[in-house]
Amino acid sequence: MTIEDSLTRLEPDFAKGGGLLPAIAQDAATGEILMLAYMSPESYRKTLESGEVHYYSRSRQEIWRKGATSGNLQKLRELYLDCDRDAILLKIEQVGGIACHTGKRSCFFYRRSAGDLYETL
């Protein structure tokens, strides 16, 4: 069996998410989860064409290239679809080391501690 024998043409099922799908950005080298954002068909296409990750901003209702203003770009290394094709995993190289708009490396910096308390990492 060759690799070509295992290839299948697939597309994300954007209809399931009303035109937007969750996209998880994961550091390709370390496996660290950096952020969760949303992709539209157009941001997905732009990502594939450019090799730099584009997302859809639900609050601004527009496509944005990650790092366009901050310089903290995300370079696409691998892209995965889940089994239902309604979630996207982006294995990326985080240029500049910062994924979160707060200035932290990862958007996941609140860790549940005791009770309903969270600590900031």
PyRosetta script that sets phi, psi and omega in degrees:
from pyrosetta import init, pose_from_sequence

init()
pose = pose_from_sequence("MTIEDSLTRLEPDFAKGGGLLPAIAQDAATGEILMLAYMSPESYRKTLESGEVHYYSRSRQEIWRKGATSGNLQKLRELYLDCDRDAILLKIEQVGGIACHTGKRSCFFYRRSAGDLYETL")
pose.set_psi(1, 129.9)
pose.set_omega(1, 177.9)
pose.set_phi(2, -95.9)
pose.set_psi(2, 166.0)
pose.set_omega(2, 178.1)
pose.set_phi(3, -61.4)
pose.set_psi(3, -33.5)
pose.set_omega(3, 178.8)
pose.set_phi(4, -62.5)
pose.set_psi(4, -31.0)
pose.set_omega(4, 179.1)
pose.set_phi(5, -67.3)
pose.set_psi(5, -23.2)
pose.set_omega(5, -177.6)
pose.set_phi(6, -98.0)
pose.set_psi(6, 1.1)
pose.set_omega(6, -177.8)
pose.set_phi(7, -85.6)
pose.set_psi(7, 140.3)
pose.set_omega(7, 179.0)
pose.set_phi(8, -135.1)
pose.set_psi(8, 138.1)
pose.set_omega(8, 176.2)
pose.set_phi(9, -79.9)
pose.set_psi(9, 116.4)
pose.set_omega(9, 179.6)
pose.set_phi(10, -131.7)
pose.set_psi(10, 156.6)
pose.set_omega(10, 173.0)
pose.set_phi(11, -134.6)
pose.set_psi(11, 151.5)
pose.set_omega(11, 173.1)
pose.set_phi(12, -61.3)
pose.set_psi(12, 147.3)
pose.set_omega(12, 179.3)
pose.set_phi(13, -94.4)
pose.set_psi(13, 80.0)
pose.set_omega(13, -177.3)
pose.set_phi(14, -64.7)
pose.set_psi(14, -22.9)
pose.set_omega(14, 179.8)
pose.set_phi(15, -63.2)
pose.set_psi(15, -33.4)
pose.set_omega(15, -179.5)
pose.set_phi(16, -61.7)
pose.set_psi(16, -34.0)
pose.set_omega(16, -177.5)
pose.set_phi(17, -99.9)
pose.set_psi(17, 18.2)
pose.set_omega(17, -179.3)
pose.set_phi(18, 66.7)
pose.set_psi(18, 28.1)
pose.set_omega(18, 178.0)
pose.set_phi(19, 101.7)
pose.set_psi(19, -10.4)
pose.set_omega(19, 179.0)
pose.set_phi(20, -129.3)
pose.set_psi(20, 141.8)
pose.set_omega(20, 176.1)
pose.set_phi(21, -126.2)
pose.set_psi(21, 145.8)
pose.set_omega(21, 175.7)
pose.set_phi(22, -66.9)
pose.set_psi(22, 140.0)
pose.set_omega(22, 179.0)
pose.set_phi(23, -129.2)
pose.set_psi(23, 120.8)
pose.set_omega(23, -179.9)
pose.set_phi(24, -97.1)
pose.set_psi(24, 127.2)
pose.set_omega(24, 175.9)
pose.set_phi(25, -97.9)
pose.set_psi(25, 122.1)
pose.set_omega(25, -178.5)
pose.set_phi(26, -123.7)
pose.set_psi(26, 134.5)
pose.set_omega(26, 177.3)
pose.set_phi(27, -62.8)
pose.set_psi(27, 121.6)
pose.set_omega(27, -176.5)
pose.set_phi(28, -65.3)
pose.set_psi(28, -30.0)
pose.set_omega(28, -177.2)
pose.set_phi(29, -83.4)
pose.set_psi(29, -39.1)
pose.set_omega(29, -172.3)
pose.set_phi(30, -106.9)
pose.set_psi(30, -19.8)
pose.set_omega(30, -176.2)
pose.set_phi(31, 85.2)
pose.set_psi(31, -2.6)
pose.set_omega(31, -179.3)
pose.set_phi(32, -64.7)
pose.set_psi(32, 133.6)
pose.set_omega(32, 174.3)
pose.set_phi(33, -79.3)
pose.set_psi(33, 124.4)
pose.set_omega(33, -175.2)
pose.set_phi(34, -101.6)
pose.set_psi(34, -39.1)
pose.set_omega(34, -177.4)
pose.set_phi(35, -166.0)
pose.set_psi(35, 165.2)
pose.set_omega(35, 172.2)
pose.set_phi(36, -125.9)
pose.set_psi(36, 130.4)
pose.set_omega(36, 176.8)
pose.set_phi(37, -142.1)
pose.set_psi(37, -168.6)
pose.set_omega(37, -178.8)
pose.set_phi(38, -125.5)
pose.set_psi(38, 148.3)
pose.set_omega(38, 177.4)
pose.set_phi(39, -122.0)
pose.set_psi(39, 144.3)
pose.set_omega(39, 172.2)
pose.set_phi(40, -105.3)
pose.set_psi(40, 169.5)
pose.set_omega(40, 176.2)
pose.set_phi(41, -55.7)
pose.set_psi(41, -38.4)
pose.set_omega(41, -179.0)
pose.set_phi(42, -70.7)
pose.set_psi(42, -41.6)
pose.set_omega(42, 179.1)
pose.set_phi(43, -67.6)
pose.set_psi(43, -34.6)
pose.set_omega(43, 175.4)
pose.set_phi(44, -61.0)
pose.set_psi(44, -48.3)
pose.set_omega(44, 179.9)
pose.set_phi(45, -61.3)
pose.set_psi(45, -45.3)
pose.set_omega(45, -179.5)
pose.set_phi(46, -63.1)
pose.set_psi(46, -36.2)
pose.set_omega(46, 177.2)
pose.set_phi(47, -62.3)
pose.set_psi(47, -48.3)
pose.set_omega(47, -179.7)
pose.set_phi(48, -64.3)
pose.set_psi(48, -39.8)
pose.set_omega(48, -178.3)
pose.set_phi(49, -70.1)
pose.set_psi(49, -40.2)
pose.set_omega(49, -173.1)
pose.set_phi(50, -95.1)
pose.set_psi(50, -25.2)
pose.set_omega(50, -174.8)
pose.set_phi(51, 81.1)
pose.set_psi(51, 0.4)
pose.set_omega(51, 174.3)
pose.set_phi(52, -113.7)
pose.set_psi(52, 138.7)
pose.set_omega(52, -171.3)
pose.set_phi(53, -75.2)
pose.set_psi(53, 132.3)
pose.set_omega(53, 174.8)
pose.set_phi(54, -118.0)
pose.set_psi(54, 140.9)
pose.set_omega(54, 179.0)
pose.set_phi(55, -124.6)
pose.set_psi(55, 172.6)
pose.set_omega(55, 173.8)
pose.set_phi(56, -111.7)
pose.set_psi(56, 123.6)
pose.set_omega(56, 177.9)
pose.set_phi(57, -84.6)
pose.set_psi(57, 116.7)
pose.set_omega(57, 178.9)
pose.set_phi(58, -70.5)
pose.set_psi(58, -32.6)
pose.set_omega(58, -178.3)
pose.set_phi(59, -75.5)
pose.set_psi(59, -39.8)
pose.set_omega(59, -179.9)
pose.set_phi(60, -91.6)
pose.set_psi(60, -12.6)
pose.set_omega(60, -177.7)
pose.set_phi(61, 53.1)
pose.set_psi(61, 52.2)
pose.set_omega(61, 177.6)
pose.set_phi(62, -154.4)
pose.set_psi(62, 160.9)
pose.set_omega(62, 176.5)
pose.set_phi(63, -80.2)
pose.set_psi(63, 141.4)
pose.set_omega(63, 176.3)
pose.set_phi(64, -137.6)
pose.set_psi(64, 140.6)
pose.set_omega(64, 175.8)
pose.set_phi(65, -88.0)
pose.set_psi(65, 120.7)
pose.set_omega(65, -178.0)
pose.set_phi(66, -57.2)
pose.set_psi(66, 125.6)
pose.set_omega(66, 178.1)
pose.set_phi(67, 87.0)
pose.set_psi(67, 6.3)
pose.set_omega(67, -177.7)
pose.set_phi(68, -58.8)
pose.set_psi(68, -36.7)
pose.set_omega(68, 179.3)
pose.set_phi(69, -101.4)
pose.set_psi(69, -32.2)
pose.set_omega(69, -176.4)
pose.set_phi(70, -87.1)
pose.set_psi(70, -22.4)
pose.set_omega(70, -174.3)
pose.set_phi(71, 86.5)
pose.set_psi(71, -3.7)
pose.set_omega(71, -179.7)
pose.set_phi(72, -88.4)
pose.set_psi(72, 68.7)
pose.set_omega(72, -175.8)
pose.set_phi(73, -70.0)
pose.set_psi(73, 159.5)
pose.set_omega(73, 171.8)
pose.set_phi(74, -119.1)
pose.set_psi(74, 117.9)
pose.set_omega(74, 177.7)
pose.set_phi(75, -95.9)
pose.set_psi(75, 125.5)
pose.set_omega(75, -177.7)
pose.set_phi(76, -71.5)
pose.set_psi(76, 127.6)
pose.set_omega(76, 176.2)
pose.set_phi(77, -109.2)
pose.set_psi(77, -41.2)
pose.set_omega(77, 176.8)
pose.set_phi(78, -149.5)
pose.set_psi(78, 153.0)
pose.set_omega(78, 178.2)
pose.set_phi(79, -132.6)
pose.set_psi(79, 132.9)
pose.set_omega(79, 178.9)
pose.set_phi(80, -124.8)
pose.set_psi(80, 147.2)
pose.set_omega(80, 169.3)
pose.set_phi(81, -110.5)
pose.set_psi(81, 145.8)
pose.set_omega(81, 175.1)
pose.set_phi(82, -76.4)
pose.set_psi(82, 175.4)
pose.set_omega(82, -173.3)
pose.set_phi(83, -60.1)
pose.set_psi(83, -29.6)
pose.set_omega(83, 179.5)
pose.set_phi(84, -92.5)
pose.set_psi(84, -2.2)
pose.set_omega(84, -178.9)
pose.set_phi(85, 60.7)
pose.set_psi(85, 28.7)
pose.set_omega(85, 179.1)
pose.set_phi(86, -120.6)
pose.set_psi(86, 19.2)
pose.set_omega(86, 172.1)
pose.set_phi(87, -149.5)
pose.set_psi(87, 144.3)
pose.set_omega(87, -174.8)
pose.set_phi(88, -120.0)
pose.set_psi(88, 133.8)
pose.set_omega(88, 173.8)
pose.set_phi(89, -112.2)
pose.set_psi(89, 121.2)
pose.set_omega(89, 179.6)
pose.set_phi(90, -107.7)
pose.set_psi(90, 115.2)
pose.set_omega(90, 172.5)
pose.set_phi(91, -91.4)
pose.set_psi(91, 119.0)
pose.set_omega(91, -168.2)
pose.set_phi(92, -128.8)
pose.set_psi(92, 163.2)
pose.set_omega(92, 166.3)
pose.set_phi(93, -103.2)
pose.set_psi(93, 118.8)
pose.set_omega(93, -178.5)
pose.set_phi(94, -88.1)
pose.set_psi(94, 104.6)
pose.set_omega(94, 178.7)
pose.set_phi(95, -75.6)
pose.set_psi(95, 133.0)
pose.set_omega(95, -179.9)
pose.set_phi(96, 87.9)
pose.set_psi(96, -12.6)
pose.set_omega(96, 174.7)
pose.set_phi(97, 77.8)
pose.set_psi(97, 0.0)
pose.set_omega(97, -177.0)
pose.set_phi(98, -122.4)
pose.set_psi(98, 122.1)
pose.set_omega(98, 177.8)
pose.set_phi(99, -101.6)
pose.set_psi(99, -30.5)
pose.set_omega(99, -172.8)
pose.set_phi(100, -89.4)
pose.set_psi(100, 142.8)
pose.set_omega(100, 178.4)
pose.set_phi(101, -65.5)
pose.set_psi(101, -12.5)
pose.set_omega(101, 178.4)
pose.set_phi(102, -81.7)
pose.set_psi(102, -8.3)
pose.set_omega(102, -177.8)
pose.set_phi(103, 98.0)
pose.set_psi(103, -1.0)
pose.set_omega(103, 177.7)
pose.set_phi(104, -89.3)
pose.set_psi(104, 157.7)
pose.set_omega(104, -179.6)
pose.set_phi(105, -60.9)
pose.set_psi(105, -45.1)
pose.set_omega(105, -177.7)
pose.set_phi(106, -121.4)
pose.set_psi(106, 149.6)
pose.set_omega(106, 174.8)
pose.set_phi(107, -74.4)
pose.set_psi(107, -13.4)
pose.set_omega(107, -177.1)
pose.set_phi(108, -98.4)
pose.set_psi(108, 77.8)
pose.set_omega(108, -177.9)
pose.set_phi(109, -119.2)
pose.set_psi(109, 4.6)
pose.set_omega(109, 171.9)
pose.set_phi(110, -99.2)
pose.set_psi(110, 119.6)
pose.set_omega(110, 179.5)
pose.set_phi(111, -113.7)
pose.set_psi(111, 129.7)
pose.set_omega(111, 178.9)
pose.set_phi(112, -65.7)
pose.set_psi(112, 131.6)
pose.set_omega(112, -177.5)
pose.set_phi(113, -110.0)
pose.set_psi(113, -107.3)
pose.set_omega(113, -178.6)
pose.set_phi(114, -103.4)
pose.set_psi(114, 136.1)
pose.set_omega(114, 178.0)
pose.set_phi(115, 60.5)
pose.set_psi(115, -129.5)
pose.set_omega(115, 179.3)
pose.set_phi(116, -99.2)
pose.set_psi(116, 19.5)
pose.set_omega(116, -178.0)
pose.set_phi(117, -93.5)
pose.set_psi(117, 144.1)
pose.set_omega(117, 177.3)
pose.set_phi(118, -123.1)
pose.set_psi(118, 143.5)
pose.set_omega(118, 175.3)
pose.set_phi(119, -108.0)
pose.set_psi(119, 148.1)
pose.set_omega(119, 177.5)
pose.set_phi(120, -92.0)
pose.set_psi(120, 125.9)
pose.set_omega(120, -179.6)
pose.set_phi(121, -86.0)
pose.dump_pdb("model.pdb")
